[in-house]
Amino acid sequence: MELIRNPEPVAALIRSAETIALCSHVSPDGDTLGSTLALKMGLESLGKRVSVFCQDPVPAKLNMLPGAEQFRRPEDAAQERFDLLIAVDVSDQARMGTCQSLLAQAAQVAQVDHHGTNPAYAQVNDVDPHAPATSLLVKELLDVLHVTITRDIAICLYTAVATDTGNFAFSYTTAEAFSMTSELMSYGLPLSEINRLLFRQRTPQQLSLLARALNTLAFHENGQITTMSLSQRDFIECGALPEHADAVVNYGVEIVGVKMAMMAREDADGTVKIALRSIEPARVDGVAFSLGGGGHAQASGCTVEGPLDAAMERVLSAMKKTLSEERT
């Protein structure tokens, strides 16, 4: 099915619904959380009863989002029914995690997303793979619904677009992203304050973890690929949280001559979370997709079965193969 930006059918479902569930993806980031909360506040202003769900907790850095404390786990709503469920920034149904249980509790299912790998899994799909963040589609949807943008909605939309574009630095950042941010400023967005919280503030635990990751930095394919890793022991000894490793992969891809970077993080359950980055025209979305993950051309991720060393070898092999194919 062709992926197209098409807010009106989703807006029509919203207009006819009274109870609405909004779902974010597993291991939530700024785009899925900010977009979901912005949509929640907008729909509530229209008199809708809205609940927000996510399998995993909100990362500490994003607790500053207005309404972040309102996220619920899907099992807490096992007896509830909804007129409409909207998946927000969820590239495929599996990325809903345990929120998939809510699908059977909703009369209608829609989605708003911007991933090119999205299989259009909902009944109604508003998907634009050319949008740099889902928040741009959410803002368009709110405009179609004639929602008045508040300062809190502006904070959520800005957080979403800023984090998903690497603070407006990734190659897929568009003029529309800047245009929306400019408009959000007119609604009282405290840009400097939120930008500092998102990009220029670190905890001692984060820095300790970064030092450990950099100590594992390795080069492959004549310096075109870098890898780093963090074990469960690293997290325990640094007193760090999994979210503290979120930006570590960027250090690997910012080195002169590097085309692809991998950061492997061992989780408590033995699985390994893989973060991938690349420099255009090199792509890592295919690598992630081949391993059950997804994302964007230059920023993707996946979860691989451990142990850590074996997981890294598996991903590195896929990266080398992709790099070789891109040369030919």
Contacts in CASP RR format, 6 or more apart in sequence:
PFRMAT RR
TARGET T0000
AUTHOR 0000-0000-0000
METHOD contacts of the structure
MODEL  1
MELIRNPEPVAALIRSAETIALCSHVSPDGDTLGSTLALKMGLESLGKRV
SVFCQDPVPAKLNMLPGAEQFRRPEDAAQERFDLLIAVDVSDQARMGTCQ
SLLAQAAQVAQVDHHGTNPAYAQVNDVDPHAPATSLLVKELLDVLHVTIT
RDIAICLYTAVATDTGNFAFSYTTAEAFSMTSELMSYGLPLSEINRLLFR
QRTPQQLSLLARALNTLAFHENGQITTMSLSQRDFIECGALPEHADAVVN
YGVEIVGVKMAMMAREDADGTVKIALRSIEPARVDGVAFSLGGGGHAQAS
GCTVEGPLDAAMERVLSAMKKTLSEERT
1 119 0 8 1.000
1 120 0 8 1.000
1 125 0 8 1.000
3 116 0 8 1.000
3 118 0 8 1.000
3 120 0 8 1.000
3 125 0 8 1.000
3 127 0 8 1.000
3 128 0 8 1.000
3 129 0 8 1.000
4 127 0 8 1.000
4 128 0 8 1.000
5 126 0 8 1.000
5 127 0 8 1.000
5 128 0 8 1.000
5 131 0 8 1.000
5 137 0 8 1.000
5 140 0 8 1.000
6 125 0 8 1.000
6 126 0 8 1.000
7 112 0 8 1.000
7 126 0 8 1.000
7 137 0 8 1.000
7 140 0 8 1.000
7 141 0 8 1.000
7 144 0 8 1.000
8 144 0 8 1.000
9 110 0 8 1.000
9 124 0 8 1.000
9 126 0 8 1.000
10 86 0 8 1.000
10 110 0 8 1.000
10 112 0 8 1.000
10 124 0 8 1.000
10 126 0 8 1.000
10 141 0 8 1.000
11 141 0 8 1.000
11 144 0 8 1.000
11 145 0 8 1.000
13 84 0 8 1.000
13 108 0 8 1.000
13 110 0 8 1.000
13 124 0 8 1.000
14 20 0 8 1.000
14 43 0 8 1.000
14 46 0 8 1.000
14 48 0 8 1.000
14 84 0 8 1.000
14 86 0 8 1.000
14 145 0 8 1.000
15 145 0 8 1.000
16 83 0 8 1.000
17 48 0 8 1.000
17 82 0 8 1.000
17 83 0 8 1.000
17 84 0 8 1.000
17 108 0 8 1.000
18 48 0 8 1.000
18 49 0 8 1.000
18 83 0 8 1.000
19 48 0 8 1.000
19 49 0 8 1.000
19 50 0 8 1.000
19 51 0 8 1.000
19 80 0 8 1.000
19 81 0 8 1.000
19 82 0 8 1.000
19 83 0 8 1.000
19 84 0 8 1.000
20 43 0 8 1.000
20 48 0 8 1.000
20 49 0 8 1.000
20 50 0 8 1.000
20 51 0 8 1.000
20 82 0 8 1.000
20 83 0 8 1.000
20 84 0 8 1.000
20 85 0 8 1.000
20 86 0 8 1.000
21 50 0 8 1.000
21 51 0 8 1.000
21 52 0 8 1.000
21 53 0 8 1.000
21 77 0 8 1.000
21 80 0 8 1.000
21 82 0 8 1.000
21 84 0 8 1.000
21 85 0 8 1.000
21 86 0 8 1.000
21 102 0 8 1.000
21 105 0 8 1.000
21 106 0 8 1.000
22 36 0 8 1.000
22 39 0 8 1.000
22 40 0 8 1.000
22 50 0 8 1.000
22 51 0 8 1.000
22 52 0 8 1.000
22 53 0 8 1.000
22 85 0 8 1.000
22 86 0 8 1.000
22 88 0 8 1.000
23 36 0 8 1.000
23 52 0 8 1.000
23 53 0 8 1.000
23 54 0 8 1.000
23 74 0 8 1.000
23 85 0 8 1.000
23 86 0 8 1.000
23 87 0 8 1.000
23 88 0 8 1.000
23 90 0 8 1.000
23 96 0 8 1.000
23 99 0 8 1.000
23 102 0 8 1.000
24 32 0 8 1.000
24 33 0 8 1.000
24 36 0 8 1.000
24 52 0 8 1.000
24 53 0 8 1.000
24 54 0 8 1.000
24 71 0 8 1.000
24 88 0 8 1.000
24 89 0 8 1.000
24 90 0 8 1.000
24 99 0 8 1.000
25 32 0 8 1.000
25 54 0 8 1.000
25 87 0 8 1.000
25 89 0 8 1.000
25 90 0 8 1.000
25 91 0 8 1.000
25 95 0 8 1.000
25 96 0 8 1.000
25 97 0 8 1.000
26 54 0 8 1.000
26 55 0 8 1.000
26 56 0 8 1.000
26 95 0 8 1.000
26 96 0 8 1.000
26 97 0 8 1.000
27 56 0 8 1.000
27 273 0 8 1.000
28 54 0 8 1.000
28 56 0 8 1.000
28 58 0 8 1.000
28 59 0 8 1.000
28 62 0 8 1.000
29 59 0 8 1.000
29 163 0 8 1.000
29 164 0 8 1.000
29 246 0 8 1.000
30 62 0 8 1.000
30 65 0 8 1.000
30 159 0 8 1.000
30 160 0 8 1.000
30 163 0 8 1.000
30 164 0 8 1.000
31 89 0 8 1.000
31 133 0 8 1.000
31 134 0 8 1.000
31 135 0 8 1.000
31 160 0 8 1.000
31 161 0 8 1.000
31 163 0 8 1.000
31 164 0 8 1.000
32 54 0 8 1.000
32 88 0 8 1.000
32 89 0 8 1.000
32 90 0 8 1.000
32 134 0 8 1.000
32 160 0 8 1.000
33 54 0 8 1.000
33 58 0 8 1.000
33 62 0 8 1.000
33 65 0 8 1.000
33 68 0 8 1.000
33 71 0 8 1.000
33 156 0 8 1.000
33 159 0 8 1.000
33 160 0 8 1.000
34 62 0 8 1.000
34 65 0 8 1.000
34 135 0 8 1.000
34 156 0 8 1.000
34 157 0 8 1.000
34 159 0 8 1.000
34 160 0 8 1.000
35 88 0 8 1.000
35 89 0 8 1.000
35 112 0 8 1.000
35 133 0 8 1.000
35 134 0 8 1.000
35 135 0 8 1.000
35 137 0 8 1.000
35 138 0 8 1.000
35 156 0 8 1.000
35 157 0 8 1.000
35 160 0 8 1.000
36 52 0 8 1.000
36 54 0 8 1.000
36 88 0 8 1.000
36 89 0 8 1.000
37 52 0 8 1.000
37 65 0 8 1.000
37 66 0 8 1.000
37 67 0 8 1.000
37 68 0 8 1.000
37 70 0 8 1.000
37 156 0 8 1.000
38 135 0 8 1.000
38 138 0 8 1.000
38 139 0 8 1.000
38 142 0 8 1.000
38 153 0 8 1.000
38 156 0 8 1.000
38 157 0 8 1.000
38 160 0 8 1.000
39 86 0 8 1.000
39 88 0 8 1.000
39 112 0 8 1.000
39 138 0 8 1.000
39 141 0 8 1.000
39 142 0 8 1.000
40 50 0 8 1.000
40 52 0 8 1.000
40 67 0 8 1.000
40 70 0 8 1.000
41 66 0 8 1.000
41 67 0 8 1.000
41 150 0 8 1.000
41 152 0 8 1.000
41 153 0 8 1.000
41 156 0 8 1.000
42 142 0 8 1.000
42 145 0 8 1.000
42 147 0 8 1.000
42 153 0 8 1.000
43 50 0 8 1.000
43 145 0 8 1.000
43 147 0 8 1.000
44 50 0 8 1.000
45 147 0 8 1.000
45 148 0 8 1.000
45 150 0 8 1.000
46 145 0 8 1.000
46 147 0 8 1.000
51 72 0 8 1.000
51 77 0 8 1.000
51 80 0 8 1.000
51 82 0 8 1.000
52 70 0 8 1.000
52 71 0 8 1.000
52 72 0 8 1.000
53 71 0 8 1.000
53 72 0 8 1.000
53 73 0 8 1.000
53 74 0 8 1.000
53 77 0 8 1.000
53 99 0 8 1.000
53 102 0 8 1.000
54 71 0 8 1.000
54 72 0 8 1.000
54 73 0 8 1.000
54 99 0 8 1.000
55 73 0 8 1.000
55 74 0 8 1.000
55 96 0 8 1.000
55 97 0 8 1.000
55 98 0 8 1.000
55 99 0 8 1.000
57 71 0 8 1.000
58 65 0 8 1.000
58 68 0 8 1.000
58 71 0 8 1.000
59 241 0 8 1.000
59 243 0 8 1.000
59 246 0 8 1.000
60 241 0 8 1.000
60 243 0 8 1.000
61 197 0 8 1.000
61 198 0 8 1.000
61 243 0 8 1.000
62 68 0 8 1.000
62 159 0 8 1.000
63 69 0 8 1.000
64 194 0 8 1.000
64 197 0 8 1.000
65 155 0 8 1.000
65 156 0 8 1.000
65 159 0 8 1.000
66 152 0 8 1.000
66 155 0 8 1.000
66 156 0 8 1.000
67 152 0 8 1.000
73 98 0 8 1.000
74 98 0 8 1.000
74 99 0 8 1.000
74 101 0 8 1.000
74 102 0 8 1.000
75 98 0 8 1.000
75 101 0 8 1.000
77 102 0 8 1.000
77 105 0 8 1.000
78 101 0 8 1.000
80 105 0 8 1.000
81 105 0 8 1.000
81 106 0 8 1.000
81 107 0 8 1.000
82 102 0 8 1.000
82 105 0 8 1.000
82 106 0 8 1.000
82 107 0 8 1.000
83 106 0 8 1.000
83 107 0 8 1.000
83 108 0 8 1.000
84 106 0 8 1.000
84 107 0 8 1.000
84 108 0 8 1.000
84 109 0 8 1.000
84 110 0 8 1.000
85 102 0 8 1.000
85 103 0 8 1.000
85 105 0 8 1.000
85 106 0 8 1.000
85 108 0 8 1.000
85 109 0 8 1.000
85 110 0 8 1.000
86 109 0 8 1.000
86 110 0 8 1.000
86 111 0 8 1.000
86 112 0 8 1.000
87 93 0 8 1.000
87 96 0 8 1.000
87 99 0 8 1.000
87 109 0 8 1.000
87 110 0 8 1.000
87 111 0 8 1.000
87 112 0 8 1.000
87 113 0 8 1.000
87 122 0 8 1.000
88 111 0 8 1.000
88 112 0 8 1.000
88 113 0 8 1.000
88 134 0 8 1.000
88 138 0 8 1.000
89 112 0 8 1.000
89 113 0 8 1.000
89 114 0 8 1.000
89 115 0 8 1.000
89 134 0 8 1.000
89 160 0 8 1.000
90 96 0 8 1.000
90 111 0 8 1.000
90 113 0 8 1.000
91 113 0 8 1.000
91 115 0 8 1.000
91 116 0 8 1.000
91 117 0 8 1.000
91 118 0 8 1.000
91 294 0 8 1.000
91 295 0 8 1.000
92 117 0 8 1.000
92 118 0 8 1.000
92 119 0 8 1.000
92 121 0 8 1.000
92 294 0 8 1.000
93 100 0 8 1.000
93 103 0 8 1.000
93 121 0 8 1.000
94 100 0 8 1.000
96 103 0 8 1.000
103 109 0 8 1.000
108 123 0 8 1.000
108 124 0 8 1.000
109 122 0 8 1.000
109 123 0 8 1.000
109 124 0 8 1.000
110 122 0 8 1.000
110 123 0 8 1.000
110 124 0 8 1.000
110 125 0 8 1.000
110 126 0 8 1.000
111 118 0 8 1.000
111 121 0 8 1.000
111 122 0 8 1.000
111 124 0 8 1.000
111 125 0 8 1.000
111 126 0 8 1.000
111 127 0 8 1.000
112 126 0 8 1.000
112 127 0 8 1.000
112 134 0 8 1.000
112 137 0 8 1.000
112 138 0 8 1.000
112 141 0 8 1.000
113 125 0 8 1.000
113 126 0 8 1.000
113 127 0 8 1.000
113 134 0 8 1.000
113 137 0 8 1.000
114 127 0 8 1.000
114 128 0 8 1.000
114 129 0 8 1.000
114 130 0 8 1.000
114 131 0 8 1.000
114 132 0 8 1.000
114 133 0 8 1.000
114 134 0 8 1.000
114 136 0 8 1.000
114 137 0 8 1.000
115 127 0 8 1.000
115 129 0 8 1.000
115 294 0 8 1.000
115 295 0 8 1.000
115 296 0 8 1.000
116 127 0 8 1.000
116 129 0 8 1.000
116 285 0 8 1.000
116 295 0 8 1.000
117 285 0 8 1.000
117 289 0 8 1.000
117 294 0 8 1.000
117 295 0 8 1.000
118 125 0 8 1.000
118 127 0 8 1.000
118 129 0 8 1.000
120 127 0 8 1.000
126 137 0 8 1.000
126 141 0 8 1.000
128 136 0 8 1.000
128 137 0 8 1.000
130 172 0 8 1.000
130 174 0 8 1.000
131 137 0 8 1.000
131 174 0 8 1.000
131 176 0 8 1.000
132 161 0 8 1.000
132 164 0 8 1.000
132 165 0 8 1.000
132 170 0 8 1.000
132 172 0 8 1.000
132 173 0 8 1.000
132 174 0 8 1.000
132 176 0 8 1.000
132 177 0 8 1.000
133 160 0 8 1.000
133 161 0 8 1.000
133 164 0 8 1.000
133 165 0 8 1.000
133 177 0 8 1.000
134 160 0 8 1.000
134 164 0 8 1.000
135 156 0 8 1.000
135 157 0 8 1.000
135 160 0 8 1.000
135 161 0 8 1.000
135 164 0 8 1.000
135 180 0 8 1.000
136 161 0 8 1.000
136 176 0 8 1.000
136 177 0 8 1.000
136 180 0 8 1.000
138 157 0 8 1.000
138 160 0 8 1.000
139 149 0 8 1.000
139 157 0 8 1.000
139 180 0 8 1.000
142 149 0 8 1.000
142 153 0 8 1.000
147 153 0 8 1.000
149 157 0 8 1.000
149 183 0 8 1.000
149 184 0 8 1.000
149 187 0 8 1.000
150 187 0 8 1.000
151 187 0 8 1.000
151 188 0 8 1.000
151 189 0 8 1.000
153 187 0 8 1.000
154 184 0 8 1.000
154 185 0 8 1.000
154 187 0 8 1.000
154 188 0 8 1.000
154 189 0 8 1.000
155 189 0 8 1.000
155 190 0 8 1.000
155 194 0 8 1.000
157 180 0 8 1.000
157 184 0 8 1.000
158 181 0 8 1.000
158 184 0 8 1.000
158 189 0 8 1.000
158 191 0 8 1.000
158 194 0 8 1.000
159 194 0 8 1.000
159 198 0 8 1.000
161 168 0 8 1.000
161 177 0 8 1.000
161 180 0 8 1.000
161 181 0 8 1.000
162 168 0 8 1.000
162 181 0 8 1.000
162 194 0 8 1.000
162 195 0 8 1.000
162 198 0 8 1.000
162 199 0 8 1.000
163 198 0 8 1.000
165 172 0 8 1.000
165 173 0 8 1.000
165 177 0 8 1.000
166 173 0 8 1.000
167 195 0 8 1.000
167 198 0 8 1.000
167 199 0 8 1.000
168 177 0 8 1.000
168 178 0 8 1.000
168 181 0 8 1.000
170 296 0 8 1.000
170 298 0 8 1.000
170 299 0 8 1.000
171 280 0 8 1.000
171 297 0 8 1.000
171 298 0 8 1.000
172 296 0 8 1.000
172 297 0 8 1.000
172 298 0 8 1.000
181 189 0 8 1.000
181 191 0 8 1.000
185 191 0 8 1.000
203 244 0 8 1.000
205 238 0 8 1.000
205 239 0 8 1.000
205 240 0 8 1.000
205 241 0 8 1.000
205 244 0 8 1.000
206 240 0 8 1.000
206 244 0 8 1.000
208 238 0 8 1.000
208 239 0 8 1.000
208 240 0 8 1.000
209 230 0 8 1.000
209 234 0 8 1.000
209 235 0 8 1.000
209 238 0 8 1.000
209 240 0 8 1.000
209 244 0 8 1.000
209 245 0 8 1.000
209 248 0 8 1.000
210 248 0 8 1.000
210 251 0 8 1.000
212 230 0 8 1.000
212 234 0 8 1.000
212 238 0 8 1.000
213 228 0 8 1.000
213 229 0 8 1.000
213 230 0 8 1.000
213 234 0 8 1.000
213 245 0 8 1.000
213 248 0 8 1.000
213 251 0 8 1.000
213 263 0 8 1.000
214 228 0 8 1.000
214 251 0 8 1.000
216 227 0 8 1.000
216 228 0 8 1.000
216 229 0 8 1.000
216 230 0 8 1.000
217 226 0 8 1.000
217 227 0 8 1.000
217 228 0 8 1.000
217 251 0 8 1.000
217 252 0 8 1.000
218 226 0 8 1.000
218 227 0 8 1.000
218 228 0 8 1.000
219 225 0 8 1.000
219 226 0 8 1.000
220 226 0 8 1.000
220 227 0 8 1.000
220 316 0 8 1.000
220 320 0 8 1.000
221 320 0 8 1.000
221 323 0 8 1.000
223 257 0 8 1.000
223 258 0 8 1.000
224 257 0 8 1.000
224 258 0 8 1.000
224 259 0 8 1.000
224 260 0 8 1.000
224 323 0 8 1.000
225 258 0 8 1.000
225 259 0 8 1.000
225 260 0 8 1.000
225 261 0 8 1.000
225 262 0 8 1.000
225 316 0 8 1.000
225 319 0 8 1.000
225 320 0 8 1.000
225 323 0 8 1.000
226 252 0 8 1.000
226 253 0 8 1.000
226 255 0 8 1.000
226 258 0 8 1.000
226 260 0 8 1.000
226 261 0 8 1.000
226 262 0 8 1.000
227 261 0 8 1.000
227 262 0 8 1.000
227 263 0 8 1.000
227 264 0 8 1.000
227 312 0 8 1.000
227 316 0 8 1.000
228 248 0 8 1.000
228 249 0 8 1.000
228 251 0 8 1.000
228 252 0 8 1.000
228 261 0 8 1.000
228 262 0 8 1.000
228 263 0 8 1.000
228 264 0 8 1.000
229 263 0 8 1.000
229 264 0 8 1.000
229 265 0 8 1.000
229 266 0 8 1.000
229 308 0 8 1.000
229 312 0 8 1.000
230 245 0 8 1.000
230 248 0 8 1.000
230 263 0 8 1.000
230 264 0 8 1.000
230 265 0 8 1.000
230 266 0 8 1.000
231 266 0 8 1.000
231 308 0 8 1.000
232 266 0 8 1.000
232 267 0 8 1.000
232 268 0 8 1.000
232 270 0 8 1.000
234 240 0 8 1.000
235 241 0 8 1.000
235 242 0 8 1.000
235 244 0 8 1.000
238 244 0 8 1.000
242 265 0 8 1.000
242 267 0 8 1.000
242 273 0 8 1.000
245 263 0 8 1.000
245 265 0 8 1.000
245 275 0 8 1.000
246 275 0 8 1.000
248 263 0 8 1.000
248 275 0 8 1.000
249 261 0 8 1.000
249 262 0 8 1.000
249 263 0 8 1.000
249 275 0 8 1.000
249 276 0 8 1.000
249 277 0 8 1.000
250 261 0 8 1.000
250 277 0 8 1.000
252 258 0 8 1.000
252 261 0 8 1.000
252 263 0 8 1.000
252 277 0 8 1.000
253 260 0 8 1.000
253 261 0 8 1.000
253 277 0 8 1.000
253 278 0 8 1.000
253 279 0 8 1.000
258 279 0 8 1.000
259 278 0 8 1.000
259 279 0 8 1.000
259 282 0 8 1.000
259 323 0 8 1.000
260 276 0 8 1.000
260 277 0 8 1.000
260 278 0 8 1.000
260 279 0 8 1.000
260 282 0 8 1.000
260 284 0 8 1.000
260 319 0 8 1.000
260 322 0 8 1.000
260 323 0 8 1.000
261 276 0 8 1.000
261 277 0 8 1.000
261 278 0 8 1.000
262 274 0 8 1.000
262 275 0 8 1.000
262 276 0 8 1.000
262 312 0 8 1.000
262 315 0 8 1.000
262 316 0 8 1.000
262 319 0 8 1.000
263 274 0 8 1.000
263 275 0 8 1.000
264 272 0 8 1.000
264 273 0 8 1.000
264 274 0 8 1.000
264 308 0 8 1.000
264 311 0 8 1.000
264 312 0 8 1.000
264 315 0 8 1.000
265 272 0 8 1.000
265 273 0 8 1.000
265 274 0 8 1.000
265 275 0 8 1.000
266 272 0 8 1.000
266 306 0 8 1.000
266 308 0 8 1.000
267 273 0 8 1.000
270 305 0 8 1.000
270 306 0 8 1.000
270 307 0 8 1.000
271 303 0 8 1.000
271 304 0 8 1.000
271 305 0 8 1.000
271 306 0 8 1.000
272 303 0 8 1.000
272 304 0 8 1.000
272 305 0 8 1.000
272 306 0 8 1.000
272 307 0 8 1.000
272 308 0 8 1.000
272 311 0 8 1.000
272 312 0 8 1.000
273 301 0 8 1.000
273 303 0 8 1.000
274 288 0 8 1.000
274 291 0 8 1.000
274 301 0 8 1.000
274 302 0 8 1.000
274 303 0 8 1.000
274 304 0 8 1.000
274 311 0 8 1.000
274 315 0 8 1.000
275 301 0 8 1.000
276 284 0 8 1.000
276 287 0 8 1.000
276 288 0 8 1.000
276 299 0 8 1.000
276 300 0 8 1.000
276 301 0 8 1.000
276 302 0 8 1.000
276 315 0 8 1.000
276 319 0 8 1.000
277 284 0 8 1.000
277 298 0 8 1.000
277 299 0 8 1.000
278 284 0 8 1.000
278 297 0 8 1.000
278 298 0 8 1.000
278 299 0 8 1.000
279 298 0 8 1.000
280 297 0 8 1.000
280 298 0 8 1.000
281 326 0 8 1.000
282 298 0 8 1.000
282 322 0 8 1.000
282 323 0 8 1.000
282 326 0 8 1.000
283 297 0 8 1.000
283 298 0 8 1.000
283 322 0 8 1.000
283 326 0 8 1.000
284 297 0 8 1.000
284 298 0 8 1.000
284 299 0 8 1.000
284 300 0 8 1.000
284 301 0 8 1.000
284 319 0 8 1.000
284 322 0 8 1.000
285 294 0 8 1.000
285 295 0 8 1.000
285 296 0 8 1.000
285 297 0 8 1.000
285 300 0 8 1.000
286 294 0 8 1.000
286 300 0 8 1.000
286 322 0 8 1.000
287 300 0 8 1.000
287 302 0 8 1.000
287 315 0 8 1.000
287 318 0 8 1.000
287 319 0 8 1.000
287 322 0 8 1.000
288 294 0 8 1.000
288 295 0 8 1.000
288 300 0 8 1.000
288 301 0 8 1.000
288 302 0 8 1.000
289 295 0 8 1.000
289 300 0 8 1.000
289 302 0 8 1.000
290 318 0 8 1.000
291 302 0 8 1.000
291 304 0 8 1.000
291 314 0 8 1.000
291 315 0 8 1.000
291 318 0 8 1.000
292 302 0 8 1.000
292 303 0 8 1.000
293 300 0 8 1.000
293 301 0 8 1.000
293 302 0 8 1.000
293 303 0 8 1.000
294 300 0 8 1.000
294 301 0 8 1.000
294 302 0 8 1.000
295 301 0 8 1.000
302 315 0 8 1.000
304 311 0 8 1.000
304 314 0 8 1.000
304 315 0 8 1.000
305 311 0 8 1.000
END
